[in-house]
Amino acid sequence: MTVLTVDVRKKVYANDCCAIENLAFAVQPGEFVAIVGPSGAGKTTLLNLIAGLDREMQGSISFHSGQERRTTPRTSFMFQEPRLIPWLSVQQNLELVLTAQLRAHPVIAMPDLLALVGLAGCAAMFPGQLSGGMQRRVALLRAFIIEPSLLLMDEPFQSLDAPTANQLRILLQELWQRTRPTVLFVTHSLREAISLADRILFLSGQPSRIILDLPIDLAHPRAIEDASVQNLHESILNRYPLLLTGQSTPA
Ligand code: ADP
């Protein structure tokens, strides 16, 4: 099991834009953490640093398994767009991320995997034949199929209609509860964060740092319209009215 430790002292882009300064936190194995902050706060920058897609920064990001041993986690990244390969079928898109061993001897057969995410019978279809919601289901399955220890998600349900996004949030919680990767989920929606996460890290405006680290103690699975989610949303904003603009000044 891997603990993720993030300590970004400074992230400055080539144009002198300082996106992050003194942002530090640790995440326990299997924790579901949402990262909430205003637009331009540095959320995508932070995920890219953690994924290793960008290594230009001052500070450190490390993963430790038991006995303080540093490791490289098996990581999945789910972006705002599903990013399926258009000329490959659903099955081929999924097989692409599997090792040759797993492709030849799957632990769960492809039809069963697809049924798990409500896509029974869609193996031979191409992304262009699927709705936006179905494409996200494939992308979600592709993220989980490698059994990641770390799952990074950058507003993956942002451009979907509300009912479709709600179904996908429930599906995400089901898949997460089965395999328990550590999840970092970026969103600017406090309701979405409350409906998914064990803990929310709130970021300031640029340069971003953590202004509040809030545990969310509600049972899973949750739906965004649950009264418990709505009530918590209201009470957090009553307590910290400027939180979503990047300020944690109490009322
Ligand atoms: P968020 O995901 O919270 O909306 P970003 O991480 O995308 O924020 O951006 C944080 C800040 O860094 C913004 O001011 C943005 O303009 C700047 N930024 C992001 N990417 C680059 C880049 N490649 N070059 C220069 N500045 C960038």
Residues whose N, C-alpha, C, O or C-beta is under 5 A from the ligand:
A	BS01	ADP	Y13 N15 C17 A19 P38 S39 G40 A41 G42 K43 T44 T45
